[in-house]
């Protein structure tokens, strides 16, 4: 969010203004959050009645922010005798140290006031601007502590504030009064503890503190995470910046779900999606296998443990279905939102099998494939038994939860993302093209696992027959021969939804496109209607609902482009994959090396810089993962052979690229290098 500063540790984070203050309204996602609840909605520091202005902010470490501030407006800072440093660090809870300096000639009496309010807003209340709270608030003031709380039945959240120096507490915050001599400084340390309390008083967040007792362990955790990743050796300082930023952001987004503590999985993104998502987590793990493969086993295990086991129309749960989203806030607790967990996605189940197979190819870890055999079989069974709503052999979706379920249950899940070329919305159920590609890929990969690991050749043969039938059927029903591309979806009656979209690029990496059609797909992807110069737009210019600032109707999504480039490379379109990599990674330099969730689809020649999407999440897990997959694509690292294939290098604007000490089943210690454009073919740098 422009103009804000964030401090993150998994799904615990604080978002403030540039001075360190928090002033939240009902609909602004600023404040101190954990487990889908805003624990602090106001955190405002004043000195002698004056607000503070930031002169400098250091947020280079995601878990720590330092604000150098002075009282009054910025125009008065040259006369300021008093200045202060606010050093904030996040961990299981929040600490903030305050240090005040007196550089004047006289002693000063300081009245330091911290205003504190806790609205305990659920993340969905903020997102949808809902202000009515049903429960009751309370405050408890002790001589050395302030506790603020919220209760609604058995739902109970509490936040407490203490200080290292003597303070006066009241229900609205605390106050320090001190006399500061000329040339002296005064400090205090504030500690904020967030609690999610069960009826028996047990804090559900306690396991987080056992995993990491306090915020002081975070720097070592980050250093270890970065040290375990391959080293990128490149001529391009901008590419190095994006790679390092992406690594650190992935570290920031790791979290342990409250009910399943002990394993770190990627949260989807700040501010709205700081929780476990089936699709997002699986795709992030796919993107990062060559760099941070340790994310994958816990993600697969946690999703397997929460796999659907029954039919439930509110949660849209089915046996074998992989969840869409898991929430811990008030609205989920009282089923005002169905996210406890919610299963309304049609792509997470096939992607679960795709990731399991890709991970085994990369790591050689057959034990995990054996461990998750029943869950993988159940996910494959879900495709045929529960997803084929029209009995046509496709994966369809139509929400069963009419009150709060998602209309669109593919990755483009906004209400208007699936439309005809003239702008009309199709009926339900719908079958989007890329989901059929995922299902095809899952069956091919599931067959390989059945034959090579599970020892079930009959099951493997059945899956291969199903995949072959889907391949033939799909290429007949979805192909628009007069336009040379695949329909975005099928309408409820089988009519092709004829709009041109980025979804066709996903078909390449799933492998469902015949080779003789791939060139036409590549031409559309790289044509001016879809390719902006910064990347492939989600929706082609000229379509009825096209808008370069439409969430799924014209913006550029880095994650989307990383998989499109991977697919182009699979079909031999190296130059096209390189153009996408160059566009997306160059765009990142305009966002300080951090790829946002999405940015505007305006043409590169028109704006000369990528246009910020106003509500894009940042950091975003699969946007950070995009950098990793694009680098892997440029290098041609391919575990789909018996030996590691390093394909001929891509032409690019980045010069030499090498990944050193790539983890994987081959125990690699040498470099995968991109050849220089002026070198003979096959000569690596």
N, C-alpha and C positions, 0 to 999 in steps of 0.2 A: 504494500500500500504506500503510495507516494507520501513523503513527509513524515513517515513514522519510523521508529527504531524498534527492532525486535531482539529479544534474547530468548533462546530456545534450548530446551532439552527434551526431545521427543514430543509427547503431547502436553508437556508443561511449558508454558511460554508466557512472556509479558510483552505487550506492544504498547509503546508510549509515544509522546511527541519528542522533538529533538532536545528538549530540556530535561527529559526524564519523567515528566508529569503524565498522568493518566486522567483524562476527563471523558468518560464514556457516556454516550446516549444509548437509548434502547436499541438502536439499529447500527451502531458503529462497533466493529470487532477490535476494539482496543481494551486493554486491561490485563489482568493476571488470570490465566486460564490453566485448568488441568481437568482431565476426564470430562470434557465437554461442558464444563461449568466455569463461568467467570467468577472468580473468588474476590477480585478487587476491581471495582468500577471507577473508583476515584483514589488518586494517590498524588497529592499536590503539595509541593514544598514551598513555603514562603519564609522570608527572613525579614523581620521587622515589618511585616505586613506586605512585603513586595514579592511578586512572583520572580522567577529566575529565567534568564535568557542564556541559551547555549552559545558559547563561542567556538567550541570544538566537541566533536563526538568521535570516539573510537569504538567501532563495532566490528573490528576485523576478526574477533573471535566470537563465534555465534553464541556461546554460553556466557559471555561477559561483555558488558558495555560500560564505557567510561564517559561521563559527561563533564566538561569543564564549563561552569556556569557562573553568572554574575547577577546580582539583584537588578531589577528594573529593565528598561528597554535596551536594546543593543546599542542605540545611539549614545547612551550614557556610560558605556563600559569604560571609556578612557578615564573617567573620574572615579571609578569604583575603587574604594579602599578595601572592600570585602569581595572575596571570590570563593568559590567552592568547587569541590570535586565530588561527584556522585559516582561511585563504582558499584555496579549492579552485577550480580552473578546468579544464574539459575541452576537448579539441580532438582532433587526431589521437592525442594521448597525454594524460597527466595531469600537472598541476603542482599542488603544494600548498605554500603558504608558511606557516611557523609563526613567530609573534612572541610572546615571553614578556615580561611586565612585572613588575617588583618594586616594589610600592608600600609595602613595609614599611620599618621604621627601620634594618634591618641588612642587610648583604650576605648573599646566599644562594648556596649551592652547589646547582646544578641538575643532576639526572641525568635527561635526556630520552631515553626509550626508545620506539622504534617497532617493534612486532612485525609481521612480514610473513610471510604464507603464501600460496602460489599453488597451488590445487588443479586448475586448468585444466579445470574441469568443463564439459562440453557442456551447452547450455541444456536439451536433452531429458533429460539425466541428472538435472538439478535438478527439472525439471517432473514427472518420473515417479519421483523418489527412487531413482535407481540409483547405487549406491556403488562397484561393482567397476570399477576401472581396469585396463586390460590393459597399457598402456605403462609406461614408467619415468620417474621424476623425477630431476632433478639440480640441484645448486646450485654456483655458481662465485663465490668471494669474492675480490675484488681490494681493494687499499688504498682505492680511491675508488669502488667499484661492487659491487653485489650483483646477480647474474644467477640467476634461477630458470627452469627449463625442464622440458618434458615431450616425450618422443618415443614414437611408436608407428609402427614402420616408417618410411615417408617422411613421416609426419605429424609436424610439429615446431612447437611454440609456445614462446615465451620472453618473459619480462618482466624488465626491468632497472631498478634504482633507484640514483640518484646524488643528491648533496646539494651545495649551494653552500658550506657550511661544513664544516670538518674533522669527520669522524665515524669511529667504529669500526664496521666492518661484520662481520657473522657470518651463518651460513646462516638465522637466524631474524629478521633485521632489522638495525637499526643503533642506535647510541647516541651521544648528544652529552653531554659534561660541560663545564660552564662555571660561572664565578662571576659572579653578577649583582649589581651594586652597588645600593644603595638608590636608587630613582628611575630606574633604568636599564632598558633593554630589549635583547633579543637576538633575532635573526631568522636563519632559514635557509630555503632554497627547495629543495623536493624535486621530482625529475623522474622520472616513471615512463614507460618506453617499452615498448610492446607490439609483439611481432613475430610474424607468421605466416610461417614460413620454409619455402621450397621446398627440395628435396634439394640444389640447387646453392647454397644459402645466400641467395638473393634473398628479400627481405622483401615479401610480397604487399601489405602495408599501406603500402609506400613511396609509391605514387601519391597516397595520402591526404595525405601531408605535402607533396607537390608542389603539390596543389590549395590547401592551406592550411598554410603552413610551421609554424605553431604556433598556440596558442590565442589569441594576442593579436589575431588578425584577426577573431575571432568577433563582437565588438561592432559593428564596421563592417558585417559581413555582415547582422546582425539589423536594424540601422538602415536599411540599403538595402532589405531585404525588406519591412519595415513601410512605408517611404516609398513603395514602388511600389504598395502596396495602396490601394484607395479609402478615403477618409476617411468614417467614420460620424458623422453629425451627428444627434443624438437628444436628446430630453428625458430619456431614461432612463439614469441613471448605471449601473444594473445591466447593461443591455444593452451599454453601452459597455465595461464591464469584461469581459463575456463575449467580445465581439468582439476586444478587444485581447489577451486571454489566448489565444484561439483562434489568432490570427495568430502570436503568439510560439511557441505549441506546434507549429504547422505548420513554423515555421522550425527548431525544435529537432529535429523528426523527419526533416528532409531528410538524405539520405545518398547516398553513391556506392558501389554494389556493387563488391566487390574486383575481380571479373573484368571489370567494365565501368565503370571509373572515368572521370570526366570529366563526368558528368551527375547532377544531384540529383533523387532520387525520394523519395516519402514512405515511411518505414518505418511499419508498421501500428500499433505501440504498445508501450509499456513495461509489464511487463518481458519478456513471453514472445514478442512479435511484432516485434522490432526488426530486421526484414528486409523484403525485397520480397515482397509478396503480390499475386497477380493481381487477385482480386476487390476487396480492400480498397483497393489503389492506384487502380484504375479508378473505383470509387465515390467515393473522396476527390477525385479530379480532377473528376468530374462535379459534386460539391457546390461546388467552389471556383472554377469557371470564371469567375464574375462578379467574383472578388476576386483570386485568384492563378493566372491561366491559365498561367503559366510552368511549373507542375508537369506539365502535360499532355504536351507534345511529348516530353520525355525519357522519361516513363513509357511512352508508346505505343511509342517506338523501342526501349527496352530489352525490353519484353515481346515486341515483334515479333522482336527478335534471338534470343530464347530460345524462340520458338514451336516446338511439337512438329514433328518431321520424320520420325518412324518409329513403329513399334509397339513398346512396351516395357511388359510387364506389371508389372514392379517399380516403375517410375516412373509407370505408368499414362499413358504418353505416346501420343499419336496425331498423325498429320500434321494440322497446323492448330490443334491445341489450345493454348490459352493456359495458362501455368503457374499453379499454385496457390501455391507457396511455394518460395523459394530459400534454402538454408542453406549455411554454410561450416564448421560444427563437425565434431568428430571422428565423431559418429554418421553424419553425411551422407557423410563421406569414406570410411567403411568400409561404407556401405550398410546400417547398422543402422537407420537411418531413410531413407526414400526421397526426401529433399528436396534433390537435387543437380542439377536441381530436380525437384520433385514436381508432377504435373499433375492430381491428383485433385480437380478442381472442374468443375462443368458450367455455371457461369454466367459465368466469366471470358471465354470465347470470344465469346458474344453481346455482352457488355458492352464488349469491345474495339471492336466495330463501332459500338455506341451512342455511346461516348465520341468516337470519331473523327468521327462525323457531328456530334455536339453541339459539338465544338470548332470544326469548320469553320463551322457556323452562327454561332458566337459570334465567331470571329476573322477569318473570311474567308481563312484560310490554306489555299488549295487545294494548295499545293506539298506539304504533308505528306500530304494525301489521295492525291496521285499517288505519292508516295514509298512509301506503305504499301498500295498497291492490292493487291498479290499476297498480303500477309499478311491483309488484310481479307477477300479472296475465300476464302482458305484457312480462316479462322475460320468463315465462312458455310458452306463446304463441310463442315466438321467437324460442324455441327449436323445435317445430313442424312445424312451417310455413316457417322459413328462414334457419334453420340449417340442415335440412334433404335434402341435395343437390342431393342425389341419390334416393330419395323416397323409402328408405329401413327401415325407422324408427330409424335411427341413427343420431347422431350429427357429421357432416362432416365439413371439412374446405378446402378451396382453395382460395388463395388471389385473389381479384378483382383488387387491385391496383398493376399492374404489375411492376411499376417503383420502388416504395419504400415500398410496403407492406411486411409483414412478410410471409415467406414461411410456417413455422410451427406456428400454432396458438394455440397450447397447452402450458402447462407450460414449457416443454422442447422446447423452441422456436428457438434454434440455427439451422443452415441449415442442419446439418448432424445427428440430434438427433433421427430421425425416420428412421430405416433401417432394412433390413432383417438380419438374423443371418449370412449370408455370406457377408454382407457389402453393398449389392445393396440398392439403394434408391427406395422406392415405388413411384408410380405415384400419381396424384391428381385427385379428392379430396381424402383426408385421413380421417379416423375415428379412433382416438386413444382410447384405452380401458378405461383409467381412466375417460375420458370425458363422456362415456356412464354411468359409475358409478355415476358421479355427476348428470347427467340428471335423472337417476333412483331415486336417493336420493331426488332431488328437487321435483319430482312428489309426492313421498311419503309424504314429509314434507308439500308441498303445499296443499295436500289433508287434512292433519291434520288441517292446518290453515283455510282452507275453511269450514271444518265441525265445528270446535270449536270456531272460532273467526268471520269469515265472514258470517256465517249462510247460507251457500250454499251447502247443501248435494249433490245436483245433480252434481255440479262441482267437489266435492270431489270424488264422485263415478267414474266420468270420468277419473280423474287423476289416481286413483287407478287401473282402468282397463288398462290405458296406461302403468303404471309402471309394472304391471304384465306381459303384453305383451312384454315389453322391457326386462324384467328379463328372460323370456323364450327364446326370440330371441337371446339375447346376449350370454347366456350360451350354445347355440347351435353353433353360428357362430364364436365366439372368442375362444372357448375352443380347445386346442390342445391335444387331448386325448393321443397321443403317447408320449407326453412330460410332461403331467401333469401340465400345466400352461396355462394362457391366452395369446393370441397373443398380441403383443404391439399395433397393429393397424390392420385395414383392408385397403388393397389397393383399388384403384378406382373401380376395378372389383369385389371386395368382397374377394379377396385372402387374407388369414391371413398373416400378417407380423410377422414372427415366432421368432423374437429375444426375449431373456430373459432380462427383465429390472425391475427396481424398481416400474414401473407403476402398476404392479399387486398388490403391497401393498396398493395402494389407493383404490382398489376395496373392500378391507376388511372394511375400515372405511365407505365406502358408503353403504355397506350391500348388494351388488348385487351378492355375492358369496354364493352358496348353502353350508350349513354346512358340507356336506360330501366331499366337495372339499377343504375346508379351510386348512386341515392338509397338503395337497400337496403344497399349496401356501406358507404356513409357512415354510415348509422344503426347498423350493427353496430360499426364502428370507434369511434364516439363513445358507444356504449352502455356501461352500467356493467360489463358482463362484460369488455370490452377496455380501456376508457379509465379510467385510475386517477386522473385529475386532473393528474398530472404528465406523462402521455403514454400512448400505446397500448401495452398489454402484448404481449409476444411470443405469449402463449397466453392464451386467455380463461378467466376464473374460471368454475369449474363443469366444466371438462374433466377427464378422468380423471387426467392427469399434471400438472394445474395446481399450481404452487408459486410464490409471489411472489418467492422467492429461488432459483428454478430457472434455470439459465444461459440456456436458450432456452424455458423452459416457464412463464413468468410475469413475468420481469423486464421493465423498460423500457429499450430501447436508443435513445439519442439519434439515431444514424445512421438506424435503421429509421424513426423518427418523422419525420425530415426528408424522406425520400422519400414517406412516406404523405401528409404535408402538401402536398408538391409535386403529388402525384396528385390530392388533393382539390381543389386550386386549379385544376388542369387541367380538371376536370369542373364547375367553377363553385361548389364548396362553400367559399366564402371564409370564412364564420364558423367552420366546422369546422377549416379549416386554421389559422385564427388561434388557436383554443383549444389546438391542439397546440403551436403556436409559443410561446404564453404559458406553457403547462405546462412544456415542456422548458427554455426559457430561464430561467424562474423557478427551476426546480430547480438550475440551474447556480450560482445565487448561494449555495446551501448547500454547494457544493464549491469555494468561492473563485474562482468564475468559470470553472472548468475542468470541462467535461462529461466524466465517466468513460465507460468502455466500456459499462457498464450500471449500473442501480441497481434497488432492490427495487420490485416491482409493487404494493406496499400502497396502499390507497386514500388519497388526499390528505386526506380528512376524518377518517381514522382516525389518521394519524401526524402530520399538519400539517408534515411535512418529509420529503424523500426519504430512504429508508433505503439506506445504503451497501451495495453488493454486496461481499462480503468479499475476493474475488480479482480485482476489476475492474481492467483495465489503465488506466493514467492517466500521462501523456497518451496519447490514442488518436487516430490520424489522422482516422478518419471520424467520431469524436465532435467533434473540432475543426471538421471540415468541416460538421457539422450546423448549427452557428451560421450559417455562410455561406449555406447553402441555405435555411434558415428566413428569413433576412433577405431573400434574393432572392425567396422566395415571398410574403412580406408586401408587398414592393414591386411584385410582378407583372412583373419584368423577364423578357421572353420573346423569345428570338431566333428563334422558329419562324415568323416572318412576314418579309416582304420588308423591313419596317421594324421598328424596335424598338417593341414594344407595352408600354406601361405601363398595366396593367389598373387598374380602380377599386380604391382602397385597401381594405385589410382593416381591420375593426375590431380593436383590440388594446388591451392595457394599457400600451403603451409610448409613447403620444403620438406626437410627430413623429419620423419616421425618414427620413433622406436618406443616400444614398451619393453622394459627390462624386468626380468623375474616374474613372468606371467604365471599365476597359479593354475594348476590343472593336472589332469591325469598323467601327463607326460613328464612332470617334474621339471618343467622348463626353467633354465637359468640364463639362456642367451636372449638376445634381442630379437623381437619381430620388428623389422625395419621397413619403412617405405623408401623406395628408391628415389633418387633425385630425378627431376624431369629430364635432365640432360644425360642420364646414365643409360647404358645399354640395358635392354630387357634382361631381368634376372640377376642383375648386380645390385646387391643390397648395400645399404649404407650402415 
